[in-house]
């Protein structure tokens, strides 16, 4: 039986996540719970209902349509999505909603189906030096499906990349690695305790995997989500520099991307009935980003500020 993956989006014409024009395949499931995550719909490895409360008129049509009872009208006459019941992904509630207030997040796709979607833009990859990037969520949370899709893309001459938080068993990571042309590997914080506070998991395995990838000469670009008061201090940046310094001049180390915090994913939290974990606005000013970029360039690191 052909391998299948649970995904939540296939995004075409991406210019930010790897070289050239790319197609991004977003896998569901992630071991981390980063407070600033822009894709909360990718955290759980299951199909979910996304509910735009402000669009709903509580007509109850979805209640009658849902075969497993996810939707209900409360005694106060308000539509509520029951998060204790798993969605089957049938889409019946979505099809009957007159206000387009419901979306089904999560689709099961075979590797062949995904490859066909990726291949649709092969001409753009050839023209721009682009390809496919597996993102999420975290693609290594579905290692067999990720590996088979990467193998299939490679066999068609398509450049492959993955975005990864790096928290996975080494044997799973390196079973995938031989089919990855470029790793986009996150460093979120260097201190294990603080990393745990921010993401729910320590960083020991993450940093070990990163060091091993670089040591084995896989192509790696480090990515750093940047948040004011969280990981923008001189001390934190110096620790990143010291960690990466032994690899700075290796041709397989492709430099550092700084990813400024943004709020593009905030609205999705309420659609999933999840409280947004960050209070205030940890955005960095242009001056602050320029300063961090300057610290890294002063140590001869190739660094880019990536703005969406």
Secondary structure, DSSP 4 states (H G I P E B T S, - for coil): ---EEEEEEEEEEE-SSSSSSEEEEEES--S---TT-S-GGGSSSS-EEEE-GGG-----HHHHH-SS--EEE-TTS-EEE-TTS------HHHHH-TT--EEEE-EEEEHHHHHHHHHTTHHHHHHHT-EEEEEES-GGGGHHHHHHHHHHHHHTT-EEEEEE---S-HHHHHHHHTT-SEEEEE---S-HHHHHHHHSS-SHHHHHHHHHHHHTT--EEEEEEE-TTTS-SHHHHHHHHHHHGGGTT-TTEEEEEEEE---TTHHHHHHTT------S--PPPHHHHHHHHHHHHTTT--EEEE--
